[in-house]
Amino acid sequence: MSKKFVPNFWKDKNLSDEEKNAMLVDVNREVFSTDGGKIVLNMLLHDLRVFAAADDDSERALNEYGKFFIRERLGVSDIKSITDFIAETAVSGRG
């Protein structure tokens, strides 16, 4: 696991919320960087309707959580990096 990962870190009262969130981001990134993790992440984002239209309140809630997950749990908040990746994917035809 992550070098910063400490078992049961979310229960550690000596860690700040920021430290706990950073550890969670590290663990998620490590898990989702594996081949199996990429499959799980793909299904998770699909199930959360990140790349689909949300037709009702339930689907909108899933979509909002999907965006939260990307931003807060994966630590992806640099819109330029996301834009560059999407543009590269579209141009290369990999998407």
N, C-alpha and C positions, 0 to 999 in steps of 0.2 A: 504494500500500500504506500501511500504518499509518505515522504519523509517527515512531513509535519503532522501526519495522522496519529492521533492518540485514541485508543479504544475508549468508548463512552465519553468522548470529548464534550458532547452536548450537555453532559451532566456536571462538568467540571466548573465549580464556582470560582476558580482562580483565573479562568479565561474570560475575556470580554466577549460580548456578542460579535464584535468585529473579528476577533481571533477565531471564534467558532465558525462564523460564516466563511472565513478564508480557508479553514480546514475542510469545510464541506465542499467548497468549490474545488479544492485540490483533489479530494477523493472522487468527486463526480467526474472531473476531467480525466483522472487516471483510469477509472472504470470505463468510461465511454470512449477512451482512446484504443481499447482492445477491439479485435474483430467482433467478438460477441457483444461487447458493449455498444458498438456502432449499430448493430442490428436492433438491440433493445432501444437505443436512443431514437432510431428511425421510427420504430413502432410507437414509442411514447409520443413523439412529436406528431405523428399521424393521428393517434388516438386523441390528442389534445387539440386537434384541428388547427394546428399552426399554419398549415399550407392549404387550408380549405376555407370556403365561405362558412360563416356561422349563421344558421338560419333561424335560431331561436335563442332564448335566454340561456338555456342549458349549454348550448354549443358556444355561445359567446363567453360564458364563464370558463369553459374548458380552454378556449382560445386565449383568454386573458391569463390563465394560469400557465399555459404554454409559454407565453411571452415572459412572464415572471420567472419561470424555470430557466429559460435561456439567459435572461439578464442576471438573476440573482444566484441561481444554483450552479450555473456553468460559468458565470463571471464574464459573459459576452455582452459588453456594453459599448464597445467602440463601433459606432455606426459606419465609419469609413471602412474598417476591415470587413464588416458584413457586406457593405456595398461593393467593395472590390471583389470579394469572393463570388457574389451573385453575378457581377458583370463578367468575371472570368469564366464562370460556369456556363453562362448563357452563350458567350462567344465560342467556347470550346465545344459546345454541344453535349456536355456531360450531364446536364440537368434533366 
